[in-house]
Amino acid sequence: MKNKTRILIFSTLALISTIILWEPDFIPAPSTLNTLKNKIYTCSEITKIKLGLKRSYNYPYITYQSFMYYCDHIFPRNLKPANVKAGDTIYIGDENLLQHFFEEIHPKISVPYILITHDAMYTGQKKYFKYLNDSKIIAWFTKNPIDQHEKIFGLPVGLPPKGYKHGNTKLLKSMMGKKLLKKHTLYLNIIPGPCLDERMKVFNMFRYKNYCYNAYPIPHPENLKNEDRKNYLEYIMDIKESKFVLSPRGLGLDTHRMWETIMLGSYPIVKTSCLDFMIQDLPVIIVQNWDEVTEEFLEKKYIELQNNKYNFEKLYIDYWLNQIEAIKKGIIQRATI
């Protein structure tokens, strides 16, 4: 008979007798707790439950929270180098923490692990390449993978997460199911801010085009008060009712707007970058220059894009977590040989 252990769920702690089995960094839904508590599970079943709960945050959509709560350790929240096991995933959500992690924490970790960085990751990874020569770092999955390295793999920025003013996956899902008339050929919703030059260039190029619906047709939209800006429902409805959406970069090359647009059944337009490899099999228009975008160009592209086949699995978190899991499984297998 397999050795089984009773799991008692207390708030956010899962305990085996008096030993902490797992301390998640979020509170599972009450219905989930009620289903799990006071049940008997094998160790393999516990592993599946943990993975299922970790995948559930914003599931099945991609947000930084989805990656963070999937990981075994979050730096600096709960990472203790001595607790890292072979194949574990370590999450870092602020690029300002990377130097400290590599200099002070990484040397204290004695086993191979996978690094996952997301959220506030906007600049390149090249200055950390010397650390990637260490065999302990098996792979580095990151948002905005600007610099190429055999150990670096890209992750999408995905959707704005819970807690953001423009973050509501339930509302987005509801809008995805609606059938709305495509009233606008091109949608412009830009308030100049991050990456000012690029955004201002796009704003000025298209704000007065007769085939472009400008969400803020005023001389200085950057002066708008927050309460005068479109709310999330208005914003995603505008996208849903548009064939194409201008999606220039913001703080980073990747944008929430691009992924929202695809999810809503419209076509984002982005400028070519080192991230092209992540979106080449998705319904996205990649241009060399913004002046390529004309009314005639869009009419031709609209017919062309509707006839292509796409890898829509990339829009959901499982696609990316499965890539991480495949590498993780290989590390664990090698560690047990």
N, C-alpha and C positions, 0 to 999 in steps of 0.2 A: 504493500500500500504506500502510495506517495505521501511524503511528509507534507502536511497541510498546516496552515497557520490562520488563526482568526484575525481579521483586520478590523480594527475599531476606528471609525472616523470621528475625530474631534475637531470641529471647525475646519482649519486648513491643514491639520496635521494627521498623517496616517501612521499609526503606531503598531508595532508588533510587541505585545507586552509593554515593556518600558523602553524598548529600543526604537529610535526614530528611523522609520523606513524611508520616508520621503517627505519633504517639506516644500510643497509647491509654492510658487510666488504669486499665485492668484487663487481666488476662492471659486471652486467648482460650483455649478448651479445646484440649488437645494435638491432638485429632483435627482441629480447625479449622486449626491451624497446619500440620499435615502435609499437609492438602488444598491449602493456599494456596502453600506455599513452593516456590521454584524453578519457578514457572509464568510464562507470558507473558500480560500483560493490557494492554488498551487503557486510556486514561485514564478513559473512561466506565465500564469494567468495575471499575476501582479504586474509583470513587465508589460503585458499587453494593455492593462488598465492604465498604467502610468503613461504609456505612449499615446493612448487614445485621449486622455485628458489633456496632454500637452499639445496635441494637434487640434484640440477643440476651440481654442481661443480665436474668435473671428472666423472659424471654420465655415466654409472651405476657402475663404478668401485670403489673399496675401496682404499682410501688414507687418510692420516691424515687430509688433507684439506676437504675431504667429511664430516668428523665428525665435524671439527671445524666450518665450515660455516653452518652446520645444527643447531648448538646450538644457544640458545637465548642470551647467554652472553659469552664473551671471556675474560678470566682473563690473564693479567691485562689490556687488550686493551680497553674494554668498559664496564666493570662490575661495577655497582653501587649497593651496597646491597639494598638500598631503592627501586630500580626498579625491584627487583626479585619478580616474582609472583609465586603462588603455582603451582608446576609442571614444572617450567622452568628448562632448561638444562644449565649447566655452564661448559665451556671448559677450560682446562689447558693443555698446550703443553710442559711443561718443569718441570721435577720432582723437580728441585731446587726451584720452586715456591710453592710447596705444603705446606711446613711448615709455610710459611708466610700466605698463604691462610687460613689454618686451625686455626692459632692462631689469626690473625688480621681481616680477612674478614668474615669467617664463623659465628662468634658470632654476627655480625651485620645483618645477614640475618634472617628474622623472620618467614619465611614460608618454607614448605618442598620443596626440589629441588632434581634434579638428577645431579650427578657429572660425567663428561666424561673427561678422560685423555688419551692422545695419543702423537704421535711424540716422543719427548725425554723422554720416560718412560722406563727405563731399569731395575731398581732394584725393590725390593718388596714393599708391602703396609703395612706390619705388624706393623710398628712403628706408623701408623696412625689409628690403630684399635680403640683406645679409642674415637676418634671422631665419629666413626661409631655407637657408642652407642647412639648418639644424634638422636632423631626421625626426625629432620629436614633433615637429609641425608637419602633419601628413597632408593637410589641405586647408586652404583659407577661402571660405565662401564670403563674398562681400557685395554690398550695394555699391554702385558706381565703380566697377572694376576698371579703373582708368589705365593702369599699367599692366602689361602682359607678363605672366610668369607661369611656368608649368604647374605650380601648386595653387594658383589663384583661379577661382571660379566665380562667375557672376551670379548675383541675385537681383531680382527686380524690386523696385521701390514699392510697387503694388498700390494698394488703396490707403487713403488716410485712415488711421486707426480710431478706435473708440477714444473719446476724450478730446479729440480735435474739433474745432468749430465746424469744419467741413469733413466730418468723419461719421458716416452712418451707413454701415453695410446693410442693415435691414431696409432702409429707405432705398438704397441703390438696388437691392434685389427686387424690391417692389416695382421700381421704375423699369428694370430690365424686362419684366414681363408685360409691360404695356406696349400696345401697338399705336404709335403716334405718327402723324404725317410729317415727312421731312420737309419742313417749311423753309429751311435755310440751306443754301449751298455751303456756306462757310461761316464758322462761328469764331468770333474774337472776344475773348474774356481775359483781358490782361490789365492788371494794375501794376505799372512799372515799380520794381522793387529789387529783389535779388537778381544778380546778373543784369544790371540796369541797361547796359549798352545793347545787349541782344534783345531784350524784351522791348525796349524803346524802339529799336529798329523795326521789329515786327509790328508793333502797335502803330507806328507812323506809316508803314507801308500799306496797311490794310484797313485802317479805321474809317476811311471814306470810300472804299470800294463798294460799288452798288450791288455786288453779289455776296458781300460779307455782312453778316449781322453783328454789329458791335454792341456788346452788353452795356458799355458805358460811353455813350456818344457825347461826351463833354470834354472841354479843352484840357482839364487836368484831373484825370481820374485818381491820380495818386493822392489827391487831397480829400477823397471821399472818407467820411466817417464810417466806422464798421457797421453801424446800424443802417446806413444807406446802401450797403453792398447787397448783392443778391444772396439769399440764403441758400442752403445746400439743395433744397428741393427745387428751387428756381433754376439753380445752376445745372443740375443733372437733367432737368426737363429741357433746358435749352440745348444741351448736348444731344439728347435723345431726338430732338426735332431738327438736328443739323446733319447734313451728309458728311461734312469734314470739320475738323476742329484744329485750330492752330495751337501747337504745343511746344513753344520754345522752352529752353532749359530754364531752371530757376537756380537755387543754391547749388544743386548738382545737375549732372547731365540728364539723369532719369527724372521723370515727373509723375506725380499721382494722376495728373490730367490725362496723360497718354493711356494709362491702364483703365481709368474710369471710362474713357471714350470707347475703347475696345469692348469693355463689358456692356456698354449701353448700345452697342450695335452701330456705332458711327466710326469714322476713320480719322485717326489723329495724323497730323503732319508734323514731322520732326526734321531737324537738320542732322545730316550725317555726323557720326561720332564714333568713338571706339566701342560704343555699346551696340552698334548695328547687329553684331552677331547674335544678340539675345532676341531680336525682334524680326529677323528676316523671314521667319515662317508665320508671322502674324499680320493681320490686315492693317498695316501702317505704311504711310507714304514717307519715304526717306528722300530728302532733297539735298543737293549740293549747296544750293543757294536759295534764299527765300523768294527771289524774283522769278524762279521757275513756276511759282504758284499763280496761275492765271485762271480765268473762268473756263477757257477752252481746255486747259490742262486738267482741270478738275472734272469736267464732263467726261473726258476720255478715261480718266482713272476710275471714275465711279462704275463704269461698265466693266472695266478690266478687273477691279477688285472683287466684284460680286461673283465672278466666274472662277476665282482661285480657291484652292484648298488651304486650310490653315491648321496649325497645331494648337487648338484651343485649350489643351491640357495645361499649357503654360500659364493660363490665367488663374490657376488654382494652386493652393499651397502644397498639395500632395505631390505634384510634379517635382517641385524643388526639394521637398523633404525626402523623397525617395532617392534623389541623387546623393544627398548627404548620408542617408541610411546605407546605401550600397558601399560607400567608402568606409563608413563606420563598421559595418559587418566584416569587411576585409581586415581591418585593424584588429578587431576582437579575435578573429579566427587565427591570425598570425601570432597573437599574444598567448594563445592557449596551446600552441603546438609545442 
